[in-house]
Amino acid sequence: MVSPDAIRTVIGVIGNATALVLFLSPVPTFIQIWKKKTVEQYSAVPYLATLLNCMMWVLYGLPLVHPHSMLVITINGTGMLIELTYVALFLTFSVGAARRRVLLLLVAEVAFVAAVGALVLSLAHTHDRRSMVVGILCVLFGTGMYAAPLSVMVRVAITLTVSPTTIQ
């Protein structure tokens, strides 16, 4: 008979493989950005949202917050590195206000995760409380990660609908 831990590990590995494919799905876009040396009209919001989500899940998986979460740390640590690469490409190939906005959001995200980590580790004194607080934030930011591309699409659709060429 297969143990529940073995089943959990197998399902976790399958989930990690699926998440890796999700994290790597923008590679064709970034190859195009690299070749053209410009971000054109692409938005950094989905990549910043995914980065924040990954940073929060890495925090969640730390032994001081939620012990025995190696699969959580490995995939979200990998996702964090992939998303940092995407954000670095955005910073490299964007200019002016767009570059400043991405950089400020990146700094704000890192500061936020550091503050959450410091507060949770100093104010919540049990693994259960730490897991609960960080876990709730992870669910919220995970929802944001999946909503971010939709918000960009809605913004583009509104812009296209109200563009001067359609008003003629």
N, C-alpha and C positions, 0 to 999 in steps of 0.2 A: 504494500500500500504506500502511496506517495504522501509525504508529510505536508501539512498546511504551509510550513515555511518554504518547502521546495516549490509548491504551487505559487506562492506569493512571489518568490524570486523569479520564476519563469515568466509570470505575468508582468512583473516589474521590468524585466529585460525587454520584453516585447513592447511595453509602453515606452521605454527609453529609446528603442530603435525607431518607433513611430515619431517620437518627439524630435529625434535627430533629423529625420526627413523634413519635419516641419521647420526646424531651424535653418536647414540648408535650402529650402525651397526658393528663397530670394537670390540665390547665387547667379542665375542668368541675368537678373536685373543689375546686379553689381558688376558683372562682367561688362555689361553694356555701359555702365557709368565709368568703369575703368578705361574702356576703349575710347569713349567720347570725351573723357576728362571733365565731365560736368554732371551734376545731379538733375539737370533739366527741371521738370516740374514734379519730381518725386518728393514725397514727404518723409521726413525722418521719424514721424510720430509712431508708426507701427514698430519700428526697430527700437526706439526708446522705451515704448511700452513693454515690449518683450524683454528688453534688458532689465527693466525694473522688476518685472515678474520673476525673472531668473535670479536676480540678486536676493529677492525676498525668499524664494524657495531655498536658496543656498543657506541663508540665515536660518530658516526653519529646520533644515537638515543637520545643522551643527549639533554635536553631541550635548552641548550645554542647553540646547533648546528642545530637541526631539531626538533622543538617542536611537541608534540602529537605523539610520536613514541614509546609508551609503548610496543606494540607487538614486535617491532624490538629489544628493549632492553631486554625484558624477554627471548626470544628464544636465542639471541646471548650471553646474560649473562649466560644462562644455558649451551649453547654450549662451552663457554669459560671455565666454570668449568669442564665440561666433558673432553675437550681437555687437560686442565692442569693436570687432573688425568692421562690421557694417557701419557703425557710427563713426569710426575713424575714417572710413572712405567718404562718408558724408562730409566730415569736417575738412578733409583734403580737397574735395572737389566742389564745395559750395563756397560762396563768397558773401562778404558784407554782413547784412543783418541776418540772413539765413544761417550763416556759420555761427554768429554770436548766439542766436537763439538755441541752436543745437548744443553748443558748448554750455550755455547756462542751464539748460534742462539736464544735461549730463551731470554737471556739478551738483545741481539740486537733488537729483536722484541718489547720487552717492551719499550726499549729506543726510538725506532722509533715511536711507537704509542704515547708515552708521548711527543716527539718532535713535531709530527704533531698536537696533541691537543694544545700544547702551542702556536705554530705558528698560527694555524687557529684562536684560540680564541683571540690572540693579534693583528693579522694583518687583518683579515676579520671581518668587523664591522656589517654585516647584517646576518640574518639567511639564506637568499638566497645564499649569497656568501659562507658561511660556509658549507651549505648543498651541494653546487655544488662541492667545493674542496674535501671534505671528501667523498662525494658520488662517484666521479670519482675514487678516490683511492679504495673505497670499490668494485667497479665493477672490477678494475684491479686485486685486491687481491682475489676477488671471482673467477675470471677466473683462477688465480694461484692455488687456492684451488682445483678446479676440474681438473686442469692439473697435479698437483703433483703426484697422483697415476699413471698416465700415464707415467710420466717421470721416475718413479721408475721401472715400467714394461719394458720400453724401455731399461733402463740401465741393468736390469737383462737379457733381451733377448740378448743384445750385449755381455754381460759377458758369457752367455751360448754358444753363437755362436763361441766365440774366446777362449774358455777354452782349456787348454792343452789336455784334453781327446779327443776332436774332431779333433785335428790336426794330430793324429797318422796316 
